[in-house]
Amino acid sequence: MPPKSPQIGTQSAKQHPKAWPGKIQTYQTSLKAPESHKRCISSILRKISIREDGSAELESPMVLTVPDANDGDDDNWQHAASRHSLGAQADAPADAQPKTVTLQQPAPADQGNGVNFEGLVDRLLSRPTSRADTSFVSIFLCLYRKFAAPSALLAAIISRIESVDLRRSQNTIRLTTQLRYLGVMVTWLYGYPGDFAHPSTLLKMSDFVSALASQRQFSMAVKEISSRLDDVSEDDDTYWAFSDTSRCRSPLTDGLLTTSSIRGVSPTTSAQTPIEGEGIDDWGNDQEVRATKRGSAAPSTTSTSSRSNVSFQPSLKPMESTQAQVRLPKPSFQPTLSKIHWHLFMELSNEDLARELTRIDWALFSSIRPRDLLRHVSLCEEDKTKCKDLQNVRRMIDQFNHTAFWIANIILLRDKPKHRAKALEKFMAIAWKLRQLNNYNSLGAVVAGINGTAVHRLSQTRELIPYDVQKQFMRLEILMGTQKSHFPYRLAWLNTSTERIPFLPLHCRDLASAEEGNPTFLGGNHNRINWKKFEILGDVILSIQRSQSIPYTSIMRNESVQRLIQDVKFTKDEDEYQVF
């Protein structure tokens, strides 16, 4: 790679061509020597470095000279790099003067002073050009309520759809861009329908869809948006954080998209009502919950089709059917833990116990929405009681503590060390099975139960455990240990690509640290958004969303094991195992 060169004007370079040997690299080329073209382009590409997020940036400012057609003959051109093709330069008029274009290194989106809302919306609707851009949609749609109301985002998207039409670009380009914007809107509607539940926002969205319905090329988007709008209802998202209730708005009809503002591909295109079933998949998998066949799940968080392609296909995992699995009714009579339950526990296989713990954890974990975790770590206790969906988070917290209490009680149920050692050894083997199932949440509960004060002090019992079993369990203790900020677990979590359930206490702690330790707004007037904070939150949210997209499909319910785990009464020391 040639050394970095300072910015030098065209005239100075011509007057003193030998004053800077080795600092400016020029290429004499002609139409008869294509190899010189290759060397020139290769040198320019070497000046470009690739950032970690996958986007390109110039190492240093480059001075690019577009030569005058009369400055020498065709065989003695100083070819320069530009955003146009070399053929376009050859077609320059005869009286064209040399032009110097300086390519400055692009400024990062957030240099410590924050970013504005309009810039974030532009990035939301743009095509992904890096790895970070592919996940930006999921992060933004989940977290934007911390600094903007839904009606503000809706108005921004509609205004950009209108501005596409005002650019008077080619019909194909205009249509593709508008469909990409609508794809983001569909992703938003499917993922967070509660954002549209406020009457003013719902009316604005309905008017927008009505104006869009007369254009045949938007029939697929109109049908998907309309079907989902019929099912929109108030939930915890409606009045959370920045809501439309507290936002001062202009009249509802201001800025709405009109039919004439979106021109079709052909001026003779006639209005057509969307054909039933045309281009729309039957989302299925939801018939037991809804009488209709409308989808109810958020689009996949790992796909970029809603941005880069004209596609509006949501995920096939309905939230309602998942929440139906969470219903774990308590029996009217709960027997007290006894020797009968101890013998039943010893007779069950380690595989069955580990799989049932995983099934229960998955049913609870998959019902949690990312915003539920944000509300759990950011709201006060009084506000938490008003959020209905937070019960899913509380259920998983209770299940974690319940499992730790249950393990300690099973071990301590018998008096003799040899009986306690059998139960302890069995739980150590179950922990290894949970590790193989990538159920880190129950694994953490088992480690917490075994390492609790009541069980950890049983020195005679531990002496009866085989050395190989203790050594294997020690590996799990290191995995779930707190050393280096839980580094072993974080490494294992990132390298798990199959089904997995996170150690939820740690992820909640990460969210709480990012939320409490970083301001949302920056600047003297607090009008700039601290997006670095939301990038930290987004990393945690994305890992949870991705793990929820890969379900445990082969684990079936085992009623006898479930009753043994959940339907018995035992002693609980509230200060012993709680880690949330």
C-alpha positions as CSV (number, residue, x, y, z in Angstrom):
1,M,0.0,0.0,0.0
2,P,1.5,3.4,-0.9
3,P,2.1,5.8,2.0
4,K,-0.6,8.3,2.9
5,S,-0.3,11.5,0.9
6,P,-1.3,15.0,1.8
7,Q,-4.1,16.8,-0.1
8,I,-2.5,18.5,-3.1
9,G,-4.1,20.8,-5.6
10,T,-4.0,20.0,-9.3
11,Q,-2.0,23.1,-10.4
12,S,0.7,22.5,-7.7
13,A,1.1,18.9,-8.8
14,K,1.6,20.0,-12.4
15,Q,4.1,22.7,-11.6
16,H,6.3,20.5,-9.3
17,P,5.7,17.0,-10.4
18,K,9.0,15.7,-8.8
19,A,8.8,17.5,-5.5
20,W,7.0,14.7,-3.7
21,P,8.6,11.4,-4.9
22,G,6.8,8.4,-3.5
23,K,3.9,10.4,-2.0
24,I,1.7,10.7,-5.0
25,Q,1.1,7.8,-7.3
26,T,0.1,8.6,-10.9
27,Y,-0.8,6.4,-13.8
28,Q,-0.2,7.1,-17.4
29,T,-2.7,5.0,-19.3
30,S,-4.4,4.8,-22.7
31,L,-7.2,2.9,-24.3
32,K,-4.6,0.5,-25.8
33,A,-3.2,-0.4,-22.4
34,P,-5.9,-1.9,-20.2
35,E,-3.4,-3.2,-17.7
36,S,-2.8,0.4,-16.5
37,H,-6.5,0.7,-15.8
38,K,-6.3,-2.3,-13.5
39,R,-3.3,-1.0,-11.6
40,C,-5.1,2.3,-11.1
41,I,-8.2,0.7,-9.8
42,S,-6.2,-1.7,-7.6
43,S,-4.3,1.2,-6.0
44,I,-7.6,3.0,-5.2
45,L,-9.1,-0.1,-3.6
46,R,-6.0,-0.6,-1.5
47,K,-6.7,2.9,-0.1
48,I,-10.0,1.7,1.2
49,S,-10.1,0.0,4.6
50,I,-13.0,-2.2,5.8
51,R,-14.3,-1.4,9.2
52,E,-15.4,-4.1,11.7
53,D,-19.1,-3.5,10.9
54,G,-18.4,-4.3,7.2
55,S,-18.7,-0.8,5.7
56,A,-15.9,0.8,3.8
57,E,-14.1,4.0,4.5
58,L,-11.1,5.9,3.0
59,E,-7.9,5.7,5.0
60,S,-7.1,9.4,4.2
61,P,-8.5,12.1,1.9
62,M,-7.9,11.5,-1.8
63,V,-7.5,14.1,-4.5
64,L,-9.1,12.8,-7.7
65,T,-8.4,14.7,-10.9
66,V,-10.7,14.6,-13.8
67,P,-8.5,15.5,-16.8
68,D,-9.3,17.9,-19.6
69,A,-9.9,16.2,-22.9
70,N,-7.5,18.7,-24.6
71,D,-4.7,18.2,-22.1
72,G,-2.6,15.8,-24.1
73,D,-3.8,13.1,-26.5
74,D,-5.8,10.0,-25.7
75,D,-2.6,8.0,-25.1
76,N,-1.4,10.3,-22.3
77,W,-4.3,10.7,-19.9
78,Q,-3.8,10.9,-16.1
79,H,-6.7,8.6,-15.2
80,A,-8.3,9.4,-11.8
81,A,-10.8,7.5,-9.7
82,S,-14.3,8.8,-9.5
83,R,-17.8,7.5,-8.9
84,H,-18.4,7.4,-12.6
85,S,-17.1,4.9,-15.1
86,L,-14.0,5.5,-17.1
87,G,-16.1,5.5,-20.3
88,A,-18.1,8.5,-18.9
89,Q,-14.9,10.4,-18.5
90,A,-13.9,9.8,-22.1
91,D,-17.2,11.4,-23.2
92,A,-16.4,14.7,-21.5
93,P,-16.9,17.8,-23.7
94,A,-13.8,19.3,-25.3
95,D,-14.0,22.6,-23.3
96,A,-14.2,20.8,-19.9
97,Q,-11.8,22.1,-17.3
98,P,-9.9,19.9,-14.8
99,K,-11.9,19.3,-11.7
100,T,-10.6,18.4,-8.3
101,V,-12.8,16.3,-6.0
102,T,-11.8,15.6,-2.5
103,L,-13.2,12.5,-0.8
104,Q,-13.2,13.1,2.9
105,Q,-13.4,10.2,5.4
106,P,-17.1,9.8,6.3
107,A,-18.0,10.9,9.8
108,P,-19.4,8.2,12.1
109,A,-23.0,8.3,13.0
110,D,-22.3,9.1,16.6
111,Q,-19.1,10.9,17.6
112,G,-20.1,11.3,21.3
113,N,-22.5,14.2,20.7
114,G,-25.5,11.9,19.8
115,V,-27.6,11.7,16.7
116,N,-30.9,13.2,15.7
117,F,-34.1,11.3,15.2
118,E,-34.3,12.1,11.5
119,G,-30.9,10.5,10.9
120,L,-32.0,7.4,12.6
121,V,-35.2,7.2,10.5
122,D,-33.1,7.6,7.4
123,R,-30.9,4.7,8.4
124,L,-34.0,2.6,9.3
125,L,-35.3,2.9,5.8
126,S,-32.1,2.6,3.9
127,R,-30.7,-0.5,2.3
128,P,-28.3,-2.5,4.6
129,T,-24.7,-2.0,3.6
130,S,-23.0,-3.6,6.6
131,R,-23.5,-6.2,9.2
132,A,-24.6,-3.6,11.7
133,D,-27.3,-2.3,9.3
134,T,-28.9,-5.7,9.0
135,S,-29.8,-5.7,12.7
136,F,-30.5,-2.0,13.0
137,V,-34.2,-2.5,12.1
138,S,-34.8,-4.9,15.0
139,I,-32.9,-2.7,17.5
140,F,-34.6,0.5,16.4
141,L,-38.1,-0.8,16.4
142,C,-37.7,-2.3,19.8
143,L,-36.0,0.7,21.5
144,Y,-37.2,3.8,19.7
145,R,-40.0,4.3,22.3
146,K,-37.4,5.4,24.8
147,F,-37.0,8.7,22.8
148,A,-39.9,9.0,20.3
149,A,-43.6,8.4,20.1
150,P,-45.2,6.0,17.5
151,S,-47.0,8.9,15.7
152,A,-43.6,10.7,15.2
153,L,-42.1,7.6,13.6
154,L,-45.2,7.0,11.5
155,A,-45.2,10.6,10.2
156,A,-41.5,10.4,9.4
157,I,-42.0,7.2,7.3
158,I,-45.0,8.6,5.5
159,S,-43.2,11.8,4.7
160,R,-40.3,9.8,3.2
161,I,-42.7,7.8,1.0
162,E,-44.0,11.1,-0.3
163,S,-40.6,12.5,-0.8
164,V,-39.6,9.5,-3.0
165,D,-42.4,10.5,-5.4
166,L,-41.2,14.1,-5.5
167,R,-37.8,13.1,-6.7
168,R,-39.2,12.2,-10.1
169,S,-36.9,9.2,-10.3
170,Q,-37.6,6.3,-12.6
171,N,-40.8,4.4,-11.9
172,T,-39.1,1.1,-11.1
173,I,-36.6,2.8,-8.7
174,R,-39.4,4.8,-7.0
175,L,-41.7,1.7,-6.6
176,T,-38.9,-0.4,-5.2
177,T,-38.0,2.2,-2.7
178,Q,-41.6,2.7,-1.6
179,L,-42.1,-1.0,-1.2
180,R,-38.9,-1.2,0.9
181,Y,-40.3,1.5,3.2
182,L,-43.6,-0.3,3.4
183,G,-41.8,-3.5,4.3
184,V,-40.3,-1.8,7.3
185,M,-43.8,-0.6,8.3
186,V,-45.1,-4.1,8.0
187,T,-42.3,-5.4,10.2
188,W,-43.1,-2.7,12.8
189,L,-46.8,-3.5,12.7
190,Y,-46.3,-7.2,13.1
191,G,-43.7,-6.9,15.8
192,Y,-45.3,-4.2,18.0
193,P,-49.0,-3.8,17.2
194,G,-49.6,-2.0,20.5
195,D,-47.7,1.0,19.1
196,F,-50.7,1.6,16.8
197,A,-53.4,1.2,19.4
198,H,-53.8,4.8,20.3
199,P,-56.9,6.2,18.5
200,S,-55.0,9.0,16.7
201,T,-52.2,6.8,15.5
202,L,-54.7,4.1,14.4
203,L,-56.7,6.7,12.5
204,K,-53.6,8.1,10.8
205,M,-52.5,4.6,9.8
206,S,-56.0,3.7,8.5
207,D,-56.1,6.9,6.4
208,F,-52.7,6.1,5.0
209,V,-53.7,2.6,4.0
210,S,-56.9,3.9,2.4
211,A,-54.9,6.3,0.3
212,L,-52.6,3.5,-0.7
213,A,-55.4,1.0,-1.5
214,S,-56.2,2.5,-4.9
215,Q,-52.8,1.6,-6.3
216,R,-52.6,-2.0,-7.6
217,Q,-48.9,-2.4,-7.1
218,F,-49.3,-1.9,-3.3
219,S,-52.1,-4.5,-2.9
220,M,-50.0,-7.0,-1.0
221,A,-48.7,-4.4,1.5
222,V,-52.2,-3.0,1.9
223,K,-53.8,-6.3,2.5
224,E,-51.2,-7.3,5.1
225,I,-51.4,-4.0,6.9
226,S,-55.2,-3.9,6.9
227,S,-55.6,-7.4,8.2
228,R,-53.2,-6.7,11.1
229,L,-54.8,-3.3,11.9
230,D,-58.1,-5.1,12.5
231,D,-56.5,-7.0,15.4
232,V,-54.7,-4.1,17.0
233,S,-55.6,-3.6,20.6
234,E,-54.1,-1.8,23.6
235,D,-51.3,-3.5,25.4
236,D,-48.3,-2.6,27.6
237,D,-46.7,-0.9,24.6
238,T,-49.5,1.6,24.0
239,Y,-48.8,3.9,27.0
240,W,-45.2,2.9,27.7
241,A,-42.4,5.5,27.7
242,F,-42.9,8.1,24.9
243,S,-46.6,7.6,24.0
244,D,-49.0,9.4,21.7
245,T,-51.1,10.4,24.7
246,S,-48.5,12.9,25.9
247,R,-47.3,14.1,22.5
248,C,-48.6,17.3,21.1
249,R,-49.7,16.7,17.5
250,S,-51.0,18.7,14.6
251,P,-54.4,17.9,13.2
252,L,-54.7,14.2,12.4
253,T,-55.2,14.8,8.6
254,D,-52.0,16.9,8.2
255,G,-49.3,15.2,6.3
256,L,-51.3,12.2,5.3
257,L,-50.3,10.4,2.1
258,T,-52.7,11.2,-0.7
259,T,-53.5,8.9,-3.6
260,S,-51.9,11.3,-6.1
261,S,-48.7,11.4,-4.2
262,I,-47.8,7.9,-5.1
263,R,-47.8,7.4,-8.9
264,G,-48.0,3.9,-10.2
265,V,-45.7,2.2,-12.6
266,S,-48.1,2.9,-15.5
267,P,-50.2,6.0,-15.8
268,T,-53.1,4.0,-17.1
269,T,-53.1,1.7,-14.1
270,S,-56.6,1.4,-12.8
271,A,-57.6,1.1,-9.1
272,Q,-58.1,-2.4,-8.1
273,T,-59.2,-4.0,-4.9
274,P,-56.7,-6.6,-3.7
275,I,-57.6,-10.1,-4.7
276,E,-58.3,-12.4,-1.9
277,G,-55.3,-14.6,-1.4
278,E,-53.2,-13.0,-4.1
279,G,-49.6,-13.1,-3.0
280,I,-50.5,-13.6,0.6
281,D,-49.5,-16.7,2.5
282,D,-51.9,-18.3,4.9
283,W,-49.9,-17.9,8.1
284,G,-51.5,-21.1,9.5
285,N,-50.3,-22.3,12.9
286,D,-52.7,-19.9,14.6
287,Q,-56.1,-21.5,14.0
288,E,-56.4,-22.7,17.6
289,V,-56.1,-19.2,18.9
290,R,-57.9,-17.1,16.3
291,A,-61.0,-18.0,14.3
292,T,-59.4,-16.1,11.3
293,K,-56.2,-16.9,9.5
294,R,-54.4,-13.7,10.2
295,G,-50.8,-13.9,11.4
296,S,-49.8,-12.6,14.8
297,A,-46.1,-13.0,15.1
298,A,-43.3,-10.5,14.5
299,P,-41.2,-11.0,11.5
300,S,-37.9,-12.7,11.9
301,T,-35.2,-10.6,13.5
302,T,-32.4,-12.2,11.5
303,S,-33.8,-11.6,8.1
304,T,-33.3,-8.5,6.0
305,S,-35.9,-9.3,3.4
306,S,-38.1,-6.5,4.7
307,R,-35.5,-4.0,3.8
308,S,-33.5,-5.3,0.9
309,N,-36.3,-7.2,-1.0
310,V,-39.9,-6.6,-1.7
311,S,-41.2,-9.1,0.8
312,F,-43.7,-9.0,3.7
313,Q,-43.6,-12.5,5.1
314,P,-43.7,-12.8,8.9
315,S,-42.4,-15.6,11.0
316,L,-44.5,-18.7,11.5
317,K,-44.2,-18.8,15.3
318,P,-47.4,-17.2,16.7
319,M,-47.0,-15.5,20.0
320,E,-50.5,-16.5,21.2
321,S,-49.9,-20.2,20.8
322,T,-46.6,-19.9,22.7
323,Q,-48.3,-18.1,25.5
324,A,-50.9,-20.8,25.7
325,Q,-48.2,-23.2,26.6
326,V,-47.2,-21.0,29.6
327,R,-50.4,-21.7,31.4
328,L,-49.4,-23.8,34.3
329,P,-52.4,-23.9,36.6
330,K,-51.8,-24.7,40.2
331,P,-53.7,-27.7,41.5
332,S,-56.3,-27.2,44.3
333,F,-54.3,-29.6,46.5
334,Q,-50.5,-29.6,46.7
335,P,-48.9,-32.5,48.6
336,T,-46.0,-31.8,50.8
337,L,-42.6,-33.2,49.6
338,S,-42.1,-36.6,51.1
339,K,-40.0,-39.8,50.8
340,I,-42.5,-41.0,48.1
341,H,-41.5,-38.1,45.9
342,W,-37.8,-38.8,46.7
343,H,-38.2,-42.4,45.5
344,L,-40.1,-41.2,42.4
345,F,-37.3,-38.7,41.7
346,M,-34.6,-41.4,41.9
347,E,-36.6,-43.7,39.6
348,L,-36.9,-41.1,36.8
349,S,-34.2,-40.9,34.2
350,N,-31.9,-37.9,34.1
351,E,-32.8,-37.3,30.5
352,D,-36.5,-37.0,31.3
353,L,-36.0,-34.6,34.2
354,A,-33.6,-32.4,32.1
355,R,-36.0,-32.3,29.1
356,E,-39.0,-31.4,31.3
357,L,-37.1,-28.6,33.0
358,T,-36.1,-27.4,29.5
359,R,-39.7,-27.6,28.2
360,I,-41.0,-25.5,31.1
361,D,-38.2,-22.9,30.7
362,W,-38.8,-22.7,27.0
363,A,-42.5,-22.1,27.3
364,L,-41.9,-19.3,29.8
365,F,-38.9,-17.8,27.9
366,S,-40.5,-17.8,24.5
367,S,-43.5,-15.8,25.8
368,I,-41.3,-12.9,26.9
369,R,-41.1,-10.0,24.5
370,P,-37.9,-7.9,24.4
371,R,-39.7,-4.8,25.6
372,D,-40.9,-6.8,28.6
373,L,-37.3,-7.1,29.8
374,L,-36.7,-3.4,29.3
375,R,-39.8,-2.6,31.4
376,H,-38.7,-5.0,34.0
377,V,-35.3,-3.3,34.5
378,S,-36.4,0.3,34.0
379,L,-39.9,0.7,35.7
380,C,-40.5,1.1,39.4
381,E,-42.4,-1.5,41.3
382,E,-45.6,0.5,41.2
383,D,-45.5,0.8,37.4
384,K,-44.6,-2.8,37.0
385,T,-47.9,-3.9,38.5
386,K,-49.7,-2.0,35.8
387,C,-48.0,-4.0,33.0
388,K,-49.9,-7.3,32.3
389,D,-47.2,-8.8,30.1
390,L,-44.6,-8.5,32.8
391,Q,-46.2,-11.6,34.4
392,N,-44.3,-13.7,31.9
393,V,-41.0,-12.3,33.2
394,R,-42.1,-12.8,36.8
395,R,-43.1,-16.4,36.0
396,M,-39.6,-17.2,34.7
397,I,-38.1,-15.5,37.8
398,D,-40.3,-17.6,40.0
399,Q,-39.5,-20.8,38.1
400,F,-35.8,-20.2,38.5
401,N,-36.1,-19.7,42.2
402,H,-38.5,-22.6,42.5
403,T,-36.1,-24.9,40.8
404,A,-33.3,-23.9,43.2
405,F,-35.5,-24.4,46.3
406,W,-36.8,-27.7,44.9
407,I,-33.3,-29.1,44.4
408,A,-32.2,-28.2,48.0
409,N,-35.3,-29.7,49.5
410,I,-34.9,-33.0,47.5
411,I,-31.3,-33.4,48.7
412,L,-32.1,-32.5,52.3
413,L,-35.2,-34.6,52.5
414,R,-33.3,-37.6,53.7
415,D,-31.2,-37.6,56.9
416,K,-28.4,-40.1,56.0
417,P,-25.4,-38.9,54.0
418,K,-25.6,-41.9,51.7
419,H,-29.1,-41.0,50.6
420,R,-28.3,-37.3,50.2
421,A,-25.2,-38.3,48.2
422,K,-27.4,-40.2,45.7
423,A,-29.7,-37.3,45.2
424,L,-26.8,-34.9,44.9
425,E,-25.0,-37.1,42.4
426,K,-28.2,-37.3,40.3
427,F,-28.6,-33.5,40.2
428,M,-25.0,-33.2,39.1
429,A,-25.8,-35.6,36.2
430,I,-29.0,-33.6,35.4
431,A,-26.9,-30.4,35.2
432,W,-24.7,-32.0,32.6
433,K,-27.8,-33.0,30.6
434,L,-29.0,-29.4,30.8
435,R,-25.7,-28.2,29.5
436,Q,-26.1,-30.5,26.5
437,L,-29.6,-29.1,25.9
438,N,-28.1,-25.5,26.1
439,N,-30.6,-24.7,28.9
440,Y,-28.4,-22.2,30.7
441,N,-31.2,-20.9,32.9
442,S,-32.0,-24.2,34.5
443,L,-28.3,-25.0,34.6
444,G,-27.8,-21.8,36.6
445,A,-30.7,-22.8,39.0
446,V,-29.2,-26.3,39.6
447,V,-25.7,-24.8,40.3
448,A,-27.3,-22.2,42.6
449,G,-29.3,-25.0,44.5
450,I,-26.3,-27.3,44.9
451,N,-24.0,-24.4,46.0
452,G,-26.4,-22.9,48.4
453,T,-25.4,-22.8,52.0
454,A,-27.8,-25.6,53.1
455,V,-26.3,-28.1,50.7
456,H,-22.7,-26.8,50.3
457,R,-22.0,-27.4,54.0
458,L,-22.7,-31.1,53.7
459,S,-19.0,-32.2,53.6
460,Q,-19.7,-35.9,54.5
461,T,-22.2,-36.1,51.7
462,R,-19.8,-34.6,49.1
463,E,-17.1,-37.1,50.1
464,L,-19.4,-39.9,48.9
465,I,-19.7,-38.4,45.4
466,P,-17.4,-40.1,42.8
467,Y,-14.5,-38.0,41.8
468,D,-15.3,-38.1,38.1
469,V,-18.8,-36.7,38.8
470,Q,-17.4,-33.9,41.0
471,K,-14.8,-33.0,38.3
472,Q,-17.5,-32.9,35.6
473,F,-19.7,-30.7,37.8
474,M,-16.7,-28.4,38.5
475,R,-16.5,-27.7,34.8
476,L,-20.2,-26.5,35.0
477,E,-19.4,-24.3,38.0
478,I,-16.6,-22.6,36.0
479,L,-19.0,-22.2,33.1
480,M,-21.6,-20.4,35.2
481,G,-19.1,-18.7,37.4
482,T,-18.8,-14.9,37.9
483,Q,-15.1,-14.6,37.1
484,K,-14.2,-12.0,34.5
485,S,-17.8,-10.8,34.3
486,H,-19.2,-14.2,33.5
487,F,-16.8,-14.6,30.6
488,P,-17.0,-18.4,30.2
489,Y,-20.8,-18.3,30.0
490,R,-20.8,-15.3,27.5
491,L,-18.3,-17.2,25.3
492,A,-20.5,-20.4,25.4
493,W,-23.6,-18.3,24.7
494,L,-22.2,-16.6,21.7
495,N,-20.9,-19.9,20.2
496,T,-24.2,-21.8,20.6
497,S,-26.0,-21.8,17.3
498,T,-28.7,-24.3,18.0
499,E,-31.6,-24.2,20.5
500,R,-30.7,-22.3,23.6
501,I,-32.2,-20.7,26.7
502,P,-30.2,-17.9,28.2
503,F,-29.2,-17.4,31.8
504,L,-31.8,-14.7,32.2
505,P,-30.5,-13.0,35.4
506,L,-27.2,-12.0,33.7
507,H,-28.9,-10.6,30.7
508,C,-31.3,-8.6,32.9
509,R,-28.3,-7.3,34.8
510,D,-26.7,-6.2,31.5
511,L,-29.8,-4.3,30.5
512,A,-30.1,-2.6,33.9
513,S,-26.5,-1.5,33.8
514,A,-26.8,0.0,30.3
515,E,-30.1,1.7,31.2
516,E,-29.0,3.2,34.4
517,G,-25.4,4.0,33.5
518,N,-26.0,5.9,30.2
519,P,-28.2,9.0,29.5
520,T,-30.8,8.7,26.8
521,F,-30.3,12.3,25.5
522,L,-27.1,14.3,25.0
523,G,-26.4,18.0,24.2
524,G,-27.1,21.2,25.9
525,N,-30.8,21.1,25.0
526,H,-31.0,17.3,25.3
527,N,-32.1,17.1,21.7
528,R,-29.5,14.5,20.6
529,I,-30.0,10.8,21.1
530,N,-27.3,8.8,22.7
531,W,-27.4,5.9,20.2
532,K,-24.3,4.2,21.8
533,K,-26.5,3.4,24.8
534,F,-29.1,1.8,22.5
535,E,-26.4,-0.2,20.7
536,I,-25.5,-1.8,24.0
537,L,-29.1,-2.5,24.8
538,G,-29.6,-3.8,21.2
539,D,-26.8,-6.4,21.6
540,V,-28.6,-7.9,24.5
541,I,-32.0,-7.7,22.9
542,L,-30.8,-9.2,19.6
543,S,-29.2,-12.2,21.3
544,I,-32.5,-12.9,23.1
545,Q,-34.6,-12.5,19.9
546,R,-32.4,-14.8,18.0
547,S,-32.6,-17.5,20.6
548,Q,-36.4,-17.2,20.6
549,S,-36.4,-17.8,16.9
550,I,-35.1,-21.4,17.3
551,P,-37.6,-23.5,19.3
552,Y,-37.2,-26.8,20.9
553,T,-39.3,-28.9,18.6
554,S,-38.6,-32.4,19.8
555,I,-39.4,-32.0,23.5
556,M,-42.8,-33.3,24.6
557,R,-44.6,-32.7,27.8
558,N,-44.1,-35.3,30.6
559,E,-46.9,-34.8,33.1
560,S,-45.5,-37.0,35.8
561,V,-42.2,-35.1,35.8
562,Q,-44.0,-31.8,35.7
563,R,-46.2,-32.7,38.7
564,L,-43.1,-33.7,40.7
565,I,-41.3,-30.4,39.9
566,Q,-44.2,-28.0,40.3
567,D,-47.0,-29.5,42.2
568,V,-45.4,-30.1,45.6
569,K,-45.0,-27.9,48.6
570,F,-41.6,-27.5,50.4
571,T,-39.7,-25.0,52.6
572,K,-38.4,-21.9,50.9
573,D,-35.7,-19.6,52.2
574,E,-36.4,-16.4,50.3
575,D,-32.9,-15.0,50.9
576,E,-31.0,-18.2,49.9
577,Y,-31.2,-18.6,46.1
578,Q,-32.8,-15.6,44.6
579,V,-30.5,-14.1,42.0
580,F,-32.9,-11.8,40.1
